[in-house]
Amino acid sequence: MSAELSLDAAAGSVELSLQEPVNKLKFLHALVAGGVAGMVVDIALFPIDTVKTRLQSELGFWRAGGFRGIYKGLAPAAAGSAPTAALFFCTYECGKQFLSSLTQTKDSPYVHMAAASAAEVLACLIRVPVEIAKQRSQTLVGNKQSGLQILLRAYRTEGLQRGLYRGFGSTLMREIPFNLLQFPLWEYFKLQWTPLTGYDSSPLSVALCGAVAGGISAALTTPLDVVKTRIMLAEKESLNRRRSARRILHGIYLEKGFGGLFAGFVPRVLWITLGGAFFFGFYDLTTRILGATSADHH
């Protein structure tokens, strides 16, 4: 793999030229920057995520724990956030570069959609077990098991597919539409920033673009998130254990109406809007720092 890393002075962001294959330096930068950004977001905004999960739980908010033990499940979330985000961004950046070269296009929303979807499939190999450990910790307040013990119990009682990877399909069903919206919007907002404002791109502007893109995407995909939460929290003998995503959605609508489909809407949108700002801002800042450091060494 050849190495060319260009620093776009006008946009103020690190990007690869379309003519060059993905290089090791870019891959390393995406790995480190994605890991840093993922960990910052998950730790900083964890209480909002806990509230969202408990609002979506079949038990209801108060029976699932209310505001007690708001940091339960932080350990598995923190442990899984860096590798999940790092794997996602490595795949996204490499996929974006490869598809742009293949199609001879630049800044195509279809390329961004395809790269984000491929990245999400790989990231979910880590994300799904982490989500199971985290969400079960968040809603089982009296439970003293660690995240690792929860996963071991799920594996022993239900196996790999139905235990550790329960909800894999519903997670993809939530994440892929979310990313099909979020990443093209984020890339588009970044492109429009300088023409609209007259200011160069900066980590702050990238963070603002990420916040708006994340908020819009979170609002539109909340029903899919509710289904994913119900499936992951379902006990072995629960009806949700055997229902399809469509039947779960229909059941929620019959039980709680339209509002039930958007349970946790406010904390989810708030969490992902703030998360988008933190995540993309720290990703851009870390990439710039790494780019400047590597440039100094040359």
N, C-alpha and C positions, 0 to 999 in steps of 0.2 A: 504494500500500500504506500503510495507516495505521500509526501507531506507538504501541504500548503495551507497556512492559516492566515486569512486576510482580515485585517481590522478595518471595517468600513467607517471612515471618518465622518461621513455625512450622517449616517444613521447612528453611529456610536455603538454599534453592536458587533459581536464576533460572528462571522459567517464564512461558509466555504464557497469557493467558486464552483459554478456548475460543471466546469470541465474536469475537475479533479475528483478522484475517488475519495471515499472517506478515509481520513488518516488517523494514525494512532493517537496523535495529540488531541484531536477533536473528540475522539472516543473517550479518552481519559478525562477531558474537561467536562463532557456530558455526564460521565460517571460520578465525578466528585461533586459537581454543581447540583446534579439531581439529588444525590444523597444528602447534601447539606440542606437543600431547600425542603425536601420531604420531612426530615427530622425536625426542623424548626417549626414547620406548620403543624405537624401532629402533636408536638408537645405543647406549643403555645395555645392551640385552640381545642385541646382535648375536652375540657368541660362542656363546650357547646355541642360537640359530637355526642357526648354522653346523654345530654338532654334530648337531642334529636332521636337517638336510638330508643330511649325510654318512651318517648311520645309515640313512636311507631310500633312498640311492642304490643303483642296480643294481650298482655296482662294489663295494659294501660299505664300511664305515667307514674302514678303514686305506688301501685303494687309492684312495679318494676324497679322502684327505688326512690322515685321523686328526686330531691336534691341531695340525698344522702350518698356518701361514697362517690363523689363526683369524679374522682381520679381513678376509680377502679378500672382495670384494663389498660392503664397507661404503659405498663411494662411491655406487653406484647406489641402494642402499637408503636412504641419507641424502637423496639428491636427490629420490627419489620419495615418501618417507614423508609429508612435509608436504602436498603437493598431494593425495595420495590420501586422507589422513585428513580434510583440510579439505573436499574434495568430498563425502566420505561423510557427515560430520556436518551439512553444510549441507543435503544432500538428506534426511537422517534427520529433522532438526528441522523442516524445512519440510513434509515428508511427514506427519510425526506430527501437526503442527498442522492441516494441511489435512484429513486423514482424520478427526481428532477433531471438527472443525467440521462436516464432511460427515455423519458418523454420529451427531452429538450425543452422543458418549461421552467419557469421561475415563479415562485410565489403562487402556485396553483392551489386553490382550495381543495381540489380532488386529491392532489399529492399529500396535502396536510391531513386530510381525512383518512386516506389509506395508511399513511405512516403511523398516525395515532391509533388506529384500530389494531394494526399488527403489534404495536408496542403494548397495547392494553392486554392482548391475549397472553403475551409472555409475562407481563407484570402480574397478572392474576394467578400465576402459578405460585407466587409468594403471597399476594394480597389476600386470597381467599382463606387459607388457614389462619393468617393473622387476624382477619376480620372475624372469623368464628371465635377465636380465643378472646379477642377484644370485646365483641358484643355480648358474649355470654358472661364475661366478667362484669360488664356494665349493667346488666339486668338481673343478675343473681347476687343480690346484695349480701345475703347471709353466707354465700359461698366463699370458702377460704382457699380454694384451689388456685394455684398459679396458672398462668396462661399455658405453660408447657403441660401441666397436669390435665387441663381441660382438653387439649389436643390429643394427649395420650388416651384419655378416657373415650373421646370421640372415635379414635382409631380402633381401640379394642372392642367397643360395643357396636360400631357401625361400619368399620372398614375404611379403606382409603377414599373411595369415590363418594360413598354416602355419609362418611364421617368428616374426614379432613377437607374434602372438596365439595361438601354439601353447599349448594347455592352457587356453584361455579357458573352454570348457565345463566342464572338470574343476575349474577354479578356482571357478566359480560353483556347481558341484555340491558343493564343499567349503564355500564361504563362506556360501551361503544357508542350508543346514541349521544351520551354526554360529551364524549371526546369528538364526535363528528360535528358537534356544535361548538365546543369550547376552543379547540385548536385553530380551525379556520377563522373564527371570530378574533382570537388573540393575534394571529398573524396579520389579519386585515387591519385591526386597530393599530398595531405597531407601524404598519406601512403608511397609514393615514395620519399618524401623529405629527410628523414634521410638516407636511403640506397644510394641515389644518391649523396648527398652533404656531408654526414658524420657529419652534424650538427643536434642538437636536434630541434624539432619543437618549434616555438615561435609565438607570435602574428604577427610578421613581415612576417614569412614564410607562415603562414595561410593566411595573406593578399595577398601575392604574388600569392598563389595558387588560391585564390578567384578572383583576377584580371584576370588571364589567362583564368580560366574557364568561367568567365562572358563575357570576350571579344569574345571568340569563340562562345558562345551560342548566344550573341547579334547579331553577324554578320550573323549567319545562320537563325535567326528568324525575321530579319528586315521586310520582306514583310508582315508577320502576324501583326507586330506592325503598319504598314501603314494602313492596313485594319481596325484594332481596332480604330485608331485615326479618320479615315474617318467616321466610324459608330457613334462614340461618339460625333463628332462635327456636324453631319448632322442635319439640321433644320427639322421641322415637315413635310414640303412639299417637302423636298429634295428627289431625286431618291435613294440616299444611304440609306434613311430611310426604303425603302422597298426591297432593293436588298440583296441577300445572299452574304456571304463573298467571295465565288468563283466568282460571277458576278462582285463584286467590284474589285477584283484582275484583272479580265479579262479587265474590263473597264479602269483601271489605265494603264495596259499594252498597250491597243490600243491607249490611249491618250498620254502617255509619254514614252512608250517603257520600256525596261528593267530597265533603270535608275529610272523610276517612282516607280517601285516596291521596290527600295532600297533608297527612299527619306529619308533623315535624317540619312543615314548610318554612316557617320563619327561622328556626335555628339552622336548618340545612342551607338556606340561601345566605344567611349571615355567615355561617361557618365557611362556605365555599367562596363567598365574596372576599372575606378576609383572608382565607387560605390562598385564593388566587393571587391576591396582592403580595402576601408573604412569599408564596412559592415562586412565582415568576420573577418577583423582584430580587429575591436571594439567588435564584438561578442565574439571572442576568449579571448581578453583582459579582458572584463567584466566578462566572465565566470570564468577565472582564479582568478580574484580579489574576486569574490563572493565565489569561492571554498576555497581560502586561508582564507577568513574571517570566513566562517562557520567551517573550520577545527580548527582555533584558539579558537573558542567558545566551541569546544568539547575537 
